[in-house]
């Protein structure tokens, strides 16, 4: 009978350890959930103080994700291009105004130094286009990509051609590490006649 009470005493201790571990785990989960909720409320609170109607929340969050630097973008306007198009049936021309957007003002100065070579490259791209290619939205988007690629080429920056050539895989490996300093190509005027 001496062994029976010892077994009864040992069973409650094992059960109380399991209960203690379960209670501690539950408390730990509650602390983690409460801490995460408090963190979310504290992060939201400064944005809520800035705007009462919530419209500035979207505007405040968007610039943080978009720019690579704290400075506003720099715009480098190129002189308007007037070029004969590659249409074979009819003589057609285009007058196109282009502005390059860059994040770094130092790179904008570098673009200005290479301006004759950049203008020549853009003219070559434009002269190989037809009116039907330039009149569609997709054609304008493709033209912007080509201008972006050709605008940085004189400075030794090689971007993807977006064409399935044999040398493209080597270029992709090379340009995967390099981002274009020109973030956007903007058209200030676009006339095709």
Backbone torsions as a table, in degrees:
resi	resn	phi	psi	omega
1	UNK	NA	-19.2	179.0
2	UNK	-69.6	-30.2	179.6
3	UNK	-76.5	-30.0	-179.4
4	UNK	-64.8	-47.0	178.3
5	UNK	-63.9	-31.6	178.9
6	UNK	-66.7	-38.6	178.5
7	UNK	-67.1	-37.9	178.9
8	UNK	-67.7	-36.0	179.7
9	UNK	-70.9	-36.9	-178.7
10	UNK	-70.2	-35.8	-178.6
11	UNK	-63.9	-46.6	178.8
12	UNK	-63.8	-33.6	178.9
13	UNK	-65.1	-42.3	179.0
14	UNK	-64.8	-39.6	178.8
15	UNK	-68.8	-36.9	179.8
16	UNK	-71.4	-31.3	175.9
17	UNK	-66.5	-42.4	178.4
18	UNK	-64.0	-42.9	178.0
19	UNK	-63.2	-40.3	179.6
20	UNK	-64.1	-41.6	178.5
21	UNK	-65.2	-42.5	178.7
22	UNK	-63.4	-42.9	179.4
23	UNK	-64.6	-43.7	178.8
24	UNK	-63.5	-40.1	178.0
25	UNK	-64.2	-42.4	179.0
26	UNK	-64.3	-41.5	178.5
27	UNK	-64.5	-41.5	178.9
28	UNK	-62.6	-42.7	177.9
29	UNK	-63.5	-43.2	178.4
30	UNK	-63.0	-38.8	178.6
31	UNK	-65.9	-42.8	179.3
32	UNK	-64.5	-44.0	179.2
33	UNK	-65.1	-42.8	178.2
34	UNK	-64.5	-40.4	178.0
35	UNK	-64.7	-41.1	178.6
36	UNK	-65.6	-41.4	178.9
37	UNK	-64.9	-41.5	178.3
38	UNK	-64.3	-38.9	178.2
39	UNK	-63.9	-42.1	178.8
40	UNK	-64.4	-41.6	179.9
41	UNK	-67.1	-38.7	179.8
42	UNK	-69.8	-35.8	177.5
43	UNK	-68.4	-37.8	-179.5
44	UNK	-74.4	-30.4	-172.4
45	UNK	-58.3	-46.9	179.7
46	UNK	-62.5	-34.8	178.4
47	UNK	-69.3	-38.5	179.7
48	UNK	-67.2	-32.9	179.4
49	UNK	-68.8	-32.9	-178.7
50	UNK	-70.2	-34.5	-176.8
51	UNK	-132.3	139.0	179.0
52	UNK	-92.3	-33.3	-176.5
53	UNK	-93.6	-6.4	175.5
54	UNK	87.8	-2.9	-178.0
55	UNK	-73.3	-32.4	-179.0
56	UNK	-76.2	-16.5	178.3
57	UNK	-61.0	-44.5	-179.8
58	UNK	-68.2	-42.3	-179.3
59	UNK	-66.6	-36.7	-179.0
60	UNK	-72.9	-34.9	-178.3
61	UNK	-77.5	-32.7	-175.4
62	UNK	-66.3	-47.0	-178.8
63	UNK	-64.7	-27.6	179.0
64	UNK	-65.8	-34.7	-178.4
65	UNK	-84.1	-26.0	-170.8
66	UNK	-84.4	-59.2	-172.6
67	UNK	-76.7	151.9	177.1
68	UNK	-88.8	-13.9	-179.5
69	UNK	-136.5	174.1	-178.8
70	UNK	-82.4	-8.9	-177.7
71	UNK	-87.8	150.9	174.8
72	UNK	-69.2	158.8	-179.3
73	UNK	-65.8	155.4	177.8
74	UNK	-108.6	136.6	-179.4
75	UNK	-109.0	130.5	179.1
76	UNK	-116.0	102.3	179.5
77	UNK	-77.7	137.6	173.2
78	UNK	-99.1	150.9	175.9
79	UNK	-60.7	151.4	179.6
80	UNK	-59.6	143.6	178.5
81	UNK	-103.5	129.7	171.4
82	UNK	-120.3	118.9	-171.9
83	UNK	-141.6	146.2	171.6
84	UNK	-75.6	135.5	-179.1
85	UNK	-87.4	168.2	-174.6
86	UNK	-87.3	18.8	177.1
87	UNK	-66.9	133.9	-176.3
88	UNK	-90.0	-31.7	-175.4
89	UNK	-78.6	-39.2	-172.9
90	UNK	-131.3	146.4	173.8
91	UNK	-77.8	115.3	179.7
92	UNK	-128.5	152.5	177.2
93	UNK	-137.9	165.5	179.2
94	UNK	-133.2	143.3	172.3
95	UNK	-120.2	116.2	-172.2
96	UNK	-131.4	129.5	174.3
97	UNK	-100.8	131.0	-175.8
98	UNK	-125.3	137.8	173.2
99	UNK	-128.7	132.0	179.2
100	UNK	-98.7	134.6	176.7
101	UNK	-103.9	126.8	177.3
102	UNK	-129.9	153.4	-180.0
103	UNK	-86.3	-25.5	-173.4
104	UNK	-108.0	119.5	178.5
105	UNK	-61.7	-28.7	177.1
106	UNK	-65.2	-37.9	178.4
107	UNK	-70.2	-30.9	175.6
108	UNK	-61.9	-39.7	176.1
109	UNK	-64.9	-36.9	178.3
110	UNK	-66.9	-38.1	176.8
111	UNK	-61.8	-42.3	179.3
112	UNK	-62.8	-34.3	178.9
113	UNK	-68.7	-32.1	-179.1
114	UNK	-98.0	14.9	-172.0
115	UNK	-55.2	-44.0	-179.9
116	UNK	-60.3	-41.9	179.0
117	UNK	-68.5	-37.6	178.8
118	UNK	-66.0	-45.6	179.0
119	UNK	-61.1	-40.0	178.7
120	UNK	-62.9	-44.7	179.1
121	UNK	-62.6	-42.7	-179.9
122	UNK	-66.4	-40.0	177.0
123	UNK	-61.5	-38.7	178.7
124	UNK	-65.1	-39.9	178.1
125	UNK	-64.5	-46.5	-177.6
126	UNK	-64.5	-37.5	-175.8
127	UNK	-70.6	-15.6	177.8
128	UNK	-95.4	4.6	-179.8
129	UNK	-95.3	152.3	173.7
130	UNK	-104.9	164.3	-179.8
131	UNK	-62.4	-39.5	-179.0
132	UNK	-65.2	-32.4	177.0
133	UNK	-69.8	-38.2	-175.2
134	UNK	-80.4	-19.9	-175.6
135	UNK	-80.6	-15.0	179.7
136	UNK	-92.9	158.2	177.6
137	UNK	-63.4	-42.2	179.5
138	UNK	-63.2	-38.1	178.1
139	UNK	-63.9	-40.2	177.9
140	UNK	-67.3	-40.2	177.4
141	UNK	-63.2	-42.6	178.2
142	UNK	-64.2	-41.0	177.8
143	UNK	-61.5	-41.8	178.6
144	UNK	-61.5	-41.5	178.1
145	UNK	-63.6	-42.6	-179.7
146	UNK	-67.1	-39.1	177.2
147	UNK	-64.8	-40.4	178.5
148	UNK	-61.2	-42.6	179.3
149	UNK	-65.2	-45.2	-176.3
150	UNK	-75.1	-23.0	-179.0
151	UNK	-71.9	-27.4	-178.7
152	UNK	-100.5	-10.0	-178.3
153	UNK	-60.8	-41.0	179.2
154	UNK	-61.6	-20.9	-179.4
155	UNK	-92.1	6.2	177.5
156	UNK	87.9	11.2	178.7
157	UNK	-98.5	120.6	-178.0
158	UNK	-109.5	121.4	179.1
159	UNK	-105.9	167.1	177.9
160	UNK	-58.7	145.5	175.7
161	UNK	-86.8	-14.7	-174.5
162	UNK	60.8	23.7	176.3
163	UNK	-118.2	153.0	-177.7
164	UNK	-87.3	60.7	178.7
165	UNK	-91.1	167.2	-178.1
166	UNK	-68.6	-28.9	-178.6
167	UNK	-86.1	-5.5	-177.6
168	UNK	-62.4	-40.6	179.8
169	UNK	-61.3	-36.6	177.8
170	UNK	-66.7	-39.9	-180.0
171	UNK	-66.5	-37.8	-179.7
172	UNK	-63.0	-40.4	177.5
173	UNK	-63.0	-39.3	-178.2
174	UNK	-71.1	-41.5	-175.6
175	UNK	-90.3	-5.1	178.7
176	UNK	-63.3	-27.9	-179.5
177	UNK	-89.4	-15.9	-174.3
178	UNK	-110.6	126.5	174.3
179	UNK	-98.6	149.8	179.3
180	UNK	-71.1	130.6	175.8
181	UNK	-70.7	-19.0	174.2
182	UNK	-85.7	114.2	-175.3
183	UNK	-86.8	-25.1	-177.3
184	UNK	-159.1	146.0	173.1
185	UNK	-109.1	123.1	-177.6
186	UNK	-113.0	140.1	177.7
187	UNK	-101.5	122.1	179.2
188	UNK	-90.1	-29.0	169.3
189	UNK	-150.1	153.8	-174.3
190	UNK	-151.2	97.5	-177.9
191	UNK	-121.3	127.2	175.7
192	UNK	-121.1	125.3	179.4
193	UNK	-129.3	NA	NA
